[in-house]
Amino acid sequence: MNECCFECNKKLEGDEIAIYRRLVNRGATKYLCIDCLSKHFRCTRTLILERIEHFKEIGCTLFCK
Ligand SMILES: [Zn+2]
């Protein structure tokens, strides 16, 4: 995985790409990091991390274990 956040240019983790796809656009080809995504949704970074854990728990196929 060699993607960067299109807002701040930070190198992205697989989870950041997966949560962006899950919450914003399943077919996305550019992504936001967790910090920029939380700004986008005007929520906290913690909330995004909780969502990631939640989707992993329910076995969402966008997330690799
Ligand atoms: Zn960013």
PDB file of the backbone (N, CA, C, O) and the ligand in Angstrom, with CONECT records:
HET     ZN  A 101       1
ATOM      1  N   MET A   1       0.860  -1.203   0.000  1.00  0.00           N
ATOM      2  CA  MET A   1       0.000   0.000   0.000  1.00  0.00           C
ATOM      3  C   MET A   1       0.892   1.248   0.000  1.00  0.00           C
ATOM      4  O   MET A   1       1.735   1.419   0.881  1.00  0.00           O
ATOM      5  N   ASN A   2       0.699   2.094  -0.976  1.00  0.00           N
ATOM      6  CA  ASN A   2       1.562   3.270  -1.043  1.00  0.00           C
ATOM      7  C   ASN A   2       0.756   4.538  -1.318  1.00  0.00           C
ATOM      8  O   ASN A   2       1.137   5.360  -2.151  1.00  0.00           O
ATOM      9  N   GLU A   3      -0.361   4.683  -0.608  1.00  0.00           N
ATOM     10  CA  GLU A   3      -1.245   5.817  -0.827  1.00  0.00           C
ATOM     11  C   GLU A   3      -0.968   6.907   0.211  1.00  0.00           C
ATOM     12  O   GLU A   3      -0.546   6.628   1.333  1.00  0.00           O
ATOM     13  N   CYS A   4      -1.217   8.155  -0.196  1.00  0.00           N
ATOM     14  CA  CYS A   4      -1.066   9.273   0.729  1.00  0.00           C
ATOM     15  C   CYS A   4      -2.380  10.042   0.845  1.00  0.00           C
ATOM     16  O   CYS A   4      -3.172  10.094  -0.096  1.00  0.00           O
ATOM     17  N   CYS A   5      -2.593  10.633   2.011  1.00  0.00           N
ATOM     18  CA  CYS A   5      -3.761  11.486   2.239  1.00  0.00           C
ATOM     19  C   CYS A   5      -3.743  12.634   1.239  1.00  0.00           C
ATOM     20  O   CYS A   5      -2.714  13.286   1.059  1.00  0.00           O
ATOM     21  N   PHE A   6      -4.907  12.890   0.570  1.00  0.00           N
ATOM     22  CA  PHE A   6      -4.907  13.958  -0.441  1.00  0.00           C
ATOM     23  C   PHE A   6      -5.030  15.337   0.178  1.00  0.00           C
ATOM     24  O   PHE A   6      -4.980  16.343  -0.531  1.00  0.00           O
ATOM     25  N   GLU A   7      -5.191  15.397   1.490  1.00  0.00           N
ATOM     26  CA  GLU A   7      -5.290  16.674   2.184  1.00  0.00           C
ATOM     27  C   GLU A   7      -3.937  17.093   2.773  1.00  0.00           C
ATOM     28  O   GLU A   7      -3.468  18.206   2.535  1.00  0.00           O
ATOM     29  N   CYS A   8      -3.317  16.193   3.541  1.00  0.00           N
ATOM     30  CA  CYS A   8      -2.073  16.557   4.236  1.00  0.00           C
ATOM     31  C   CYS A   8      -0.867  15.763   3.747  1.00  0.00           C
ATOM     32  O   CYS A   8       0.257  15.990   4.194  1.00  0.00           O
ATOM     33  N   ASN A   9      -1.110  14.816   2.812  1.00  0.00           N
ATOM     34  CA  ASN A   9      -0.007  14.072   2.194  1.00  0.00           C
ATOM     35  C   ASN A   9       0.688  13.062   3.101  1.00  0.00           C
ATOM     36  O   ASN A   9       1.769  12.573   2.770  1.00  0.00           O
ATOM     37  N   LYS A  10       0.080  12.748   4.238  1.00  0.00           N
ATOM     38  CA  LYS A  10       0.633  11.737   5.136  1.00  0.00           C
ATOM     39  C   LYS A  10       0.473  10.358   4.492  1.00  0.00           C
ATOM     40  O   LYS A  10      -0.522  10.090   3.819  1.00  0.00           O
ATOM     41  N   LYS A  11       1.465   9.488   4.706  1.00  0.00           N
ATOM     42  CA  LYS A  11       1.352   8.122   4.204  1.00  0.00           C
ATOM     43  C   LYS A  11       0.251   7.395   4.962  1.00  0.00           C
ATOM     44  O   LYS A  11       0.162   7.498   6.186  1.00  0.00           O
ATOM     45  N   LEU A  12      -0.592   6.656   4.236  1.00  0.00           N
ATOM     46  CA  LEU A  12      -1.777   6.059   4.849  1.00  0.00           C
ATOM     47  C   LEU A  12      -1.576   4.606   5.249  1.00  0.00           C
ATOM     48  O   LEU A  12      -0.871   3.848   4.583  1.00  0.00           O
ATOM     49  N   GLU A  13      -2.220   4.234   6.363  1.00  0.00           N
ATOM     50  CA  GLU A  13      -2.314   2.832   6.781  1.00  0.00           C
ATOM     51  C   GLU A  13      -3.481   2.184   6.033  1.00  0.00           C
ATOM     52  O   GLU A  13      -4.386   2.867   5.553  1.00  0.00           O
ATOM     53  N   GLY A  14      -3.440   0.849   5.946  1.00  0.00           N
ATOM     54  CA  GLY A  14      -4.537   0.122   5.317  1.00  0.00           C
ATOM     55  C   GLY A  14      -5.895   0.427   5.947  1.00  0.00           C
ATOM     56  O   GLY A  14      -6.904   0.530   5.250  1.00  0.00           O
ATOM     57  N   ASP A  15      -5.908   0.569   7.278  1.00  0.00           N
ATOM     58  CA  ASP A  15      -7.154   0.861   7.988  1.00  0.00           C
ATOM     59  C   ASP A  15      -7.738   2.211   7.594  1.00  0.00           C
ATOM     60  O   ASP A  15      -8.956   2.372   7.523  1.00  0.00           O
ATOM     61  N   GLU A  16      -6.862   3.178   7.341  1.00  0.00           N
ATOM     62  CA  GLU A  16      -7.322   4.524   6.983  1.00  0.00           C
ATOM     63  C   GLU A  16      -8.001   4.498   5.610  1.00  0.00           C
ATOM     64  O   GLU A  16      -9.015   5.160   5.392  1.00  0.00           O
ATOM     65  N   ILE A  17      -7.433   3.737   4.710  1.00  0.00           N
ATOM     66  CA  ILE A  17      -8.034   3.585   3.388  1.00  0.00           C
ATOM     67  C   ILE A  17      -9.375   2.860   3.505  1.00  0.00           C
ATOM     68  O   ILE A  17     -10.360   3.241   2.872  1.00  0.00           O
ATOM     69  N   ALA A  18      -9.393   1.802   4.331  1.00  0.00           N
ATOM     70  CA  ALA A  18     -10.616   1.010   4.487  1.00  0.00           C
ATOM     71  C   ALA A  18     -11.751   1.831   5.102  1.00  0.00           C
ATOM     72  O   ALA A  18     -12.889   1.758   4.638  1.00  0.00           O
ATOM     73  N   ILE A  19     -11.451   2.608   6.140  1.00  0.00           N
ATOM     74  CA  ILE A  19     -12.524   3.369   6.793  1.00  0.00           C
ATOM     75  C   ILE A  19     -13.023   4.482   5.867  1.00  0.00           C
ATOM     76  O   ILE A  19     -14.206   4.823   5.885  1.00  0.00           O
ATOM     77  N   TYR A  20     -12.128   5.040   5.066  1.00  0.00           N
ATOM     78  CA  TYR A  20     -12.555   6.055   4.100  1.00  0.00           C
ATOM     79  C   TYR A  20     -13.525   5.438   3.094  1.00  0.00           C
ATOM     80  O   TYR A  20     -14.565   6.017   2.779  1.00  0.00           O
ATOM     81  N   ARG A  21     -13.176   4.275   2.606  1.00  0.00           N
ATOM     82  CA  ARG A  21     -14.063   3.572   1.678  1.00  0.00           C
ATOM     83  C   ARG A  21     -15.404   3.244   2.325  1.00  0.00           C
ATOM     84  O   ARG A  21     -16.461   3.375   1.708  1.00  0.00           O
ATOM     85  N   ARG A  22     -15.333   2.812   3.594  1.00  0.00           N
ATOM     86  CA  ARG A  22     -16.545   2.391   4.296  1.00  0.00           C
ATOM     87  C   ARG A  22     -17.465   3.581   4.562  1.00  0.00           C
ATOM     88  O   ARG A  22     -18.681   3.477   4.401  1.00  0.00           O
ATOM     89  N   LEU A  23     -16.883   4.714   4.971  1.00  0.00           N
ATOM     90  CA  LEU A  23     -17.698   5.853   5.411  1.00  0.00           C
ATOM     91  C   LEU A  23     -17.979   6.857   4.306  1.00  0.00           C
ATOM     92  O   LEU A  23     -18.998   7.547   4.343  1.00  0.00           O
ATOM     93  N   VAL A  24     -17.093   6.949   3.328  1.00  0.00           N
ATOM     94  CA  VAL A  24     -17.244   8.012   2.330  1.00  0.00           C
ATOM     95  C   VAL A  24     -17.631   7.462   0.957  1.00  0.00           C
ATOM     96  O   VAL A  24     -18.684   7.801   0.416  1.00  0.00           O
ATOM     97  N   ASN A  25     -16.780   6.622   0.408  1.00  0.00           N
ATOM     98  CA  ASN A  25     -17.018   6.172  -0.963  1.00  0.00           C
ATOM     99  C   ASN A  25     -16.299   4.858  -1.222  1.00  0.00           C
ATOM    100  O   ASN A  25     -15.070   4.798  -1.232  1.00  0.00           O
ATOM    101  N   ARG A  26     -17.068   3.828  -1.427  1.00  0.00           N
ATOM    102  CA  ARG A  26     -16.528   2.487  -1.603  1.00  0.00           C
ATOM    103  C   ARG A  26     -15.581   2.379  -2.806  1.00  0.00           C
ATOM    104  O   ARG A  26     -14.664   1.558  -2.805  1.00  0.00           O
ATOM    105  N   GLY A  27     -15.801   3.194  -3.811  1.00  0.00           N
ATOM    106  CA  GLY A  27     -14.973   3.126  -5.009  1.00  0.00           C
ATOM    107  C   GLY A  27     -13.877   4.175  -5.051  1.00  0.00           C
ATOM    108  O   GLY A  27     -13.298   4.430  -6.106  1.00  0.00           O
ATOM    109  N   ALA A  28     -13.589   4.786  -3.902  1.00  0.00           N
ATOM    110  CA  ALA A  28     -12.621   5.886  -3.866  1.00  0.00           C
ATOM    111  C   ALA A  28     -11.234   5.445  -4.338  1.00  0.00           C
ATOM    112  O   ALA A  28     -10.813   4.314  -4.096  1.00  0.00           O
ATOM    113  N   THR A  29     -10.539   6.352  -5.009  1.00  0.00           N
ATOM    114  CA  THR A  29      -9.166   6.074  -5.420  1.00  0.00           C
ATOM    115  C   THR A  29      -8.190   7.026  -4.751  1.00  0.00           C
ATOM    116  O   THR A  29      -6.977   6.868  -4.892  1.00  0.00           O
ATOM    117  N   LYS A  30      -8.709   8.023  -4.018  1.00  0.00           N
ATOM    118  CA  LYS A  30      -7.850   8.852  -3.162  1.00  0.00           C
ATOM    119  C   LYS A  30      -8.536   8.965  -1.812  1.00  0.00           C
ATOM    120  O   LYS A  30      -9.761   8.897  -1.711  1.00  0.00           O
ATOM    121  N   TYR A  31      -7.727   9.138  -0.778  1.00  0.00           N
ATOM    122  CA  TYR A  31      -8.230   8.939   0.586  1.00  0.00           C
ATOM    123  C   TYR A  31      -7.733  10.005   1.533  1.00  0.00           C
ATOM    124  O   TYR A  31      -6.784  10.737   1.252  1.00  0.00           O
ATOM    125  N   LEU A  32      -8.426  10.067   2.696  1.00  0.00           N
ATOM    126  CA  LEU A  32      -7.994  10.947   3.777  1.00  0.00           C
ATOM    127  C   LEU A  32      -7.440  10.115   4.933  1.00  0.00           C
ATOM    128  O   LEU A  32      -7.887   8.995   5.182  1.00  0.00           O
ATOM    129  N   CYS A  33      -6.448  10.691   5.639  1.00  0.00           N
ATOM    130  CA  CYS A  33      -5.963  10.044   6.852  1.00  0.00           C
ATOM    131  C   CYS A  33      -7.002  10.226   7.959  1.00  0.00           C
ATOM    132  O   CYS A  33      -7.973  10.962   7.779  1.00  0.00           O
ATOM    133  N   ILE A  34      -6.811   9.573   9.087  1.00  0.00           N
ATOM    134  CA  ILE A  34      -7.807   9.649  10.166  1.00  0.00           C
ATOM    135  C   ILE A  34      -7.991  11.087  10.659  1.00  0.00           C
ATOM    136  O   ILE A  34      -9.114  11.511  10.930  1.00  0.00           O
ATOM    137  N   ASP A  35      -6.906  11.828  10.776  1.00  0.00           N
ATOM    138  CA  ASP A  35      -7.004  13.213  11.247  1.00  0.00           C
ATOM    139  C   ASP A  35      -7.848  14.077  10.312  1.00  0.00           C
ATOM    140  O   ASP A  35      -8.724  14.819  10.756  1.00  0.00           O
ATOM    141  N   CYS A  36      -7.572  13.968   9.007  1.00  0.00           N
ATOM    142  CA  CYS A  36      -8.318  14.771   8.033  1.00  0.00           C
ATOM    143  C   CYS A  36      -9.762  14.270   7.915  1.00  0.00           C
ATOM    144  O   CYS A  36     -10.681  15.057   7.690  1.00  0.00           O
ATOM    145  N   LEU A  37      -9.953  12.961   8.068  1.00  0.00           N
ATOM    146  CA  LEU A  37     -11.293  12.393   8.005  1.00  0.00           C
ATOM    147  C   LEU A  37     -12.141  12.880   9.189  1.00  0.00           C
ATOM    148  O   LEU A  37     -13.327  13.169   9.029  1.00  0.00           O
ATOM    149  N   SER A  38     -11.532  12.967  10.366  1.00  0.00           N
ATOM    150  CA  SER A  38     -12.289  13.450  11.522  1.00  0.00           C
ATOM    151  C   SER A  38     -12.648  14.919  11.356  1.00  0.00           C
ATOM    152  O   SER A  38     -13.710  15.350  11.805  1.00  0.00           O
ATOM    153  N   LYS A  39     -11.773  15.697  10.714  1.00  0.00           N
ATOM    154  CA  LYS A  39     -12.120  17.097  10.403  1.00  0.00           C
ATOM    155  C   LYS A  39     -13.267  17.144   9.403  1.00  0.00           C
ATOM    156  O   LYS A  39     -14.194  17.942   9.541  1.00  0.00           O
ATOM    157  N   HIS A  40     -13.193  16.285   8.401  1.00  0.00           N
ATOM    158  CA  HIS A  40     -14.222  16.200   7.368  1.00  0.00           C
ATOM    159  C   HIS A  40     -15.599  15.946   7.984  1.00  0.00           C
ATOM    160  O   HIS A  40     -16.590  16.562   7.590  1.00  0.00           O
ATOM    161  N   PHE A  41     -15.645  15.029   8.959  1.00  0.00           N
ATOM    162  CA  PHE A  41     -16.917  14.701   9.611  1.00  0.00           C
ATOM    163  C   PHE A  41     -17.184  15.551  10.852  1.00  0.00           C
ATOM    164  O   PHE A  41     -18.209  15.383  11.513  1.00  0.00           O
ATOM    165  N   ARG A  42     -16.262  16.466  11.168  1.00  0.00           N
ATOM    166  CA  ARG A  42     -16.352  17.277  12.381  1.00  0.00           C
ATOM    167  C   ARG A  42     -16.584  16.407  13.616  1.00  0.00           C
ATOM    168  O   ARG A  42     -17.426  16.713  14.459  1.00  0.00           O
ATOM    169  N   CYS A  43     -15.822  15.319  13.704  1.00  0.00           N
ATOM    170  CA  CYS A  43     -15.900  14.456  14.878  1.00  0.00           C
ATOM    171  C   CYS A  43     -14.485  14.261  15.402  1.00  0.00           C
ATOM    172  O   CYS A  43     -13.532  14.821  14.859  1.00  0.00           O
ATOM    173  N   THR A  44     -14.350  13.466  16.459  1.00  0.00           N
ATOM    174  CA  THR A  44     -13.019  13.245  17.021  1.00  0.00           C
ATOM    175  C   THR A  44     -12.339  12.069  16.338  1.00  0.00           C
ATOM    176  O   THR A  44     -12.982  11.190  15.764  1.00  0.00           O
ATOM    177  N   ARG A  45     -11.019  12.087  16.421  1.00  0.00           N
ATOM    178  CA  ARG A  45     -10.194  11.005  15.916  1.00  0.00           C
ATOM    179  C   ARG A  45     -10.572   9.670  16.596  1.00  0.00           C
ATOM    180  O   ARG A  45     -10.600   8.613  15.966  1.00  0.00           O
ATOM    181  N   THR A  46     -10.859   9.767  17.908  1.00  0.00           N
ATOM    182  CA  THR A  46     -11.248   8.583  18.679  1.00  0.00           C
ATOM    183  C   THR A  46     -12.484   7.921  18.093  1.00  0.00           C
ATOM    184  O   THR A  46     -12.564   6.694  18.020  1.00  0.00           O
ATOM    185  N   LEU A  47     -13.439   8.728  17.678  1.00  0.00           N
ATOM    186  CA  LEU A  47     -14.671   8.182  17.105  1.00  0.00           C
ATOM    187  C   LEU A  47     -14.378   7.389  15.836  1.00  0.00           C
ATOM    188  O   LEU A  47     -14.957   6.326  15.614  1.00  0.00           O
ATOM    189  N   ILE A  48     -13.478   7.909  15.009  1.00  0.00           N
ATOM    190  CA  ILE A  48     -13.093   7.202  13.783  1.00  0.00           C
ATOM    191  C   ILE A  48     -12.436   5.868  14.139  1.00  0.00           C
ATOM    192  O   ILE A  48     -12.724   4.842  13.523  1.00  0.00           O
ATOM    193  N   LEU A  49     -11.542   5.892  15.149  1.00  0.00           N
ATOM    194  CA  LEU A  49     -10.865   4.663  15.569  1.00  0.00           C
ATOM    195  C   LEU A  49     -11.864   3.642  16.090  1.00  0.00           C
ATOM    196  O   LEU A  49     -11.723   2.444  15.846  1.00  0.00           O
ATOM    197  N   GLU A  50     -12.876   4.122  16.811  1.00  0.00           N
ATOM    198  CA  GLU A  50     -13.934   3.226  17.302  1.00  0.00           C
ATOM    199  C   GLU A  50     -14.712   2.601  16.150  1.00  0.00           C
ATOM    200  O   GLU A  50     -15.060   1.421  16.186  1.00  0.00           O
ATOM    201  N   ARG A  51     -14.979   3.408  15.133  1.00  0.00           N
ATOM    202  CA  ARG A  51     -15.670   2.893  13.941  1.00  0.00           C
ATOM    203  C   ARG A  51     -14.840   1.789  13.278  1.00  0.00           C
ATOM    204  O   ARG A  51     -15.376   0.758  12.872  1.00  0.00           O
ATOM    205  N   ILE A  52     -13.537   2.016  13.172  1.00  0.00           N
ATOM    206  CA  ILE A  52     -12.645   1.018  12.569  1.00  0.00           C
ATOM    207  C   ILE A  52     -12.737  -0.294  13.343  1.00  0.00           C
ATOM    208  O   ILE A  52     -12.875  -1.363  12.749  1.00  0.00           O
ATOM    209  N   GLU A  53     -12.660  -0.208  14.691  1.00  0.00           N
ATOM    210  CA  GLU A  53     -12.762  -1.409  15.520  1.00  0.00           C
ATOM    211  C   GLU A  53     -14.103  -2.096  15.308  1.00  0.00           C
ATOM    212  O   GLU A  53     -14.181  -3.319  15.198  1.00  0.00           O
ATOM    213  N   HIS A  54     -15.156  -1.289  15.254  1.00  0.00           N
ATOM    214  CA  HIS A  54     -16.501  -1.816  15.053  1.00  0.00           C
ATOM    215  C   HIS A  54     -16.597  -2.604  13.746  1.00  0.00           C
ATOM    216  O   HIS A  54     -17.091  -3.731  13.728  1.00  0.00           O
ATOM    217  N   PHE A  55     -16.119  -2.001  12.651  1.00  0.00           N
ATOM    218  CA  PHE A  55     -16.229  -2.676  11.354  1.00  0.00           C
ATOM    219  C   PHE A  55     -15.367  -3.927  11.308  1.00  0.00           C
ATOM    220  O   PHE A  55     -15.723  -4.900  10.643  1.00  0.00           O
ATOM    221  N   LYS A  56     -14.227  -3.914  12.012  1.00  0.00           N
ATOM    222  CA  LYS A  56     -13.400  -5.116  12.094  1.00  0.00           C
ATOM    223  C   LYS A  56     -14.144  -6.216  12.845  1.00  0.00           C
ATOM    224  O   LYS A  56     -14.115  -7.384  12.457  1.00  0.00           O
ATOM    225  N   GLU A  57     -14.814  -5.815  13.931  1.00  0.00           N
ATOM    226  CA  GLU A  57     -15.554  -6.787  14.739  1.00  0.00           C
ATOM    227  C   GLU A  57     -16.665  -7.469  13.961  1.00  0.00           C
ATOM    228  O   GLU A  57     -16.874  -8.676  14.079  1.00  0.00           O
ATOM    229  N   ILE A  58     -17.376  -6.677  13.160  1.00  0.00           N
ATOM    230  CA  ILE A  58     -18.477  -7.277  12.405  1.00  0.00           C
ATOM    231  C   ILE A  58     -17.979  -7.980  11.141  1.00  0.00           C
ATOM    232  O   ILE A  58     -18.762  -8.534  10.371  1.00  0.00           O
ATOM    233  N   GLY A  59     -16.654  -7.943  10.947  1.00  0.00           N
ATOM    234  CA  GLY A  59     -16.060  -8.695   9.848  1.00  0.00           C
ATOM    235  C   GLY A  59     -16.197  -8.053   8.483  1.00  0.00           C
ATOM    236  O   GLY A  59     -16.270  -8.746   7.468  1.00  0.00           O
ATOM    237  N   CYS A  60     -16.233  -6.712   8.457  1.00  0.00           N
ATOM    238  CA  CYS A  60     -16.303  -5.994   7.183  1.00  0.00           C
ATOM    239  C   CYS A  60     -15.109  -6.363   6.303  1.00  0.00           C
ATOM    240  O   CYS A  60     -13.956  -6.308   6.732  1.00  0.00           O
ATOM    241  N   THR A  61     -15.416  -6.738   5.072  1.00  0.00           N
ATOM    242  CA  THR A  61     -14.373  -7.253   4.182  1.00  0.00           C
ATOM    243  C   THR A  61     -13.396  -6.181   3.687  1.00  0.00           C
ATOM    244  O   THR A  61     -12.357  -6.512   3.116  1.00  0.00           O
ATOM    245  N   LEU A  62     -13.719  -4.899   3.902  1.00  0.00           N
ATOM    246  CA  LEU A  62     -12.792  -3.839   3.499  1.00  0.00           C
ATOM    247  C   LEU A  62     -11.552  -3.816   4.403  1.00  0.00           C
ATOM    248  O   LEU A  62     -10.492  -3.330   4.009  1.00  0.00           O
ATOM    249  N   PHE A  63     -11.707  -4.350   5.620  1.00  0.00           N
ATOM    250  CA  PHE A  63     -10.608  -4.333   6.573  1.00  0.00           C
ATOM    251  C   PHE A  63      -9.886  -5.667   6.588  1.00  0.00           C
ATOM    252  O   PHE A  63     -10.512  -6.723   6.674  1.00  0.00           O
ATOM    253  N   CYS A  64      -8.586  -5.612   6.505  1.00  0.00           N
ATOM    254  CA  CYS A  64      -7.837  -6.848   6.641  1.00  0.00           C
ATOM    255  C   CYS A  64      -7.498  -7.044   8.110  1.00  0.00           C
ATOM    256  O   CYS A  64      -7.203  -6.078   8.814  1.00  0.00           O
ATOM    257  N   LYS A  65      -7.536  -8.261   8.568  1.00  0.00           N
ATOM    258  CA  LYS A  65      -7.305  -8.548   9.984  1.00  0.00           C
ATOM    259  C   LYS A  65      -5.812  -8.687  10.259  1.00  0.00           C
ATOM    260  O   LYS A  65      -5.415  -8.930  11.399  1.00  0.00           O
TER     261      LYS A  65
HETATM  262 ZN    ZN A 101      -4.486  13.896   6.188  1.00  0.00          ZN2+
END
